[in-house]
């Protein structure tokens, strides 16, 4: 049975299309992986959506690679300033 969760997670998100129409990504946020999960959680909940997760693990992903491939966000110049800007947007 699915478990009610307090947060939306981009890594395992399934919904009907109306969720994306009613709660689109915030176009004022400069990139993903810097606050969009909290942003969508708050806006989705305020639009009346609940979030659920499977009661047993069904998928996983690792950020560590034996080949040490860079992540796409590591190549973004000034990404720490983006974190601050997006955090301020979420807190507003």
Beta strands, then each sheet from edge to edge (+ up, - down):
strand 1: 3-5
strand 2: 51-53
sheet 1: 1+ 2-
end
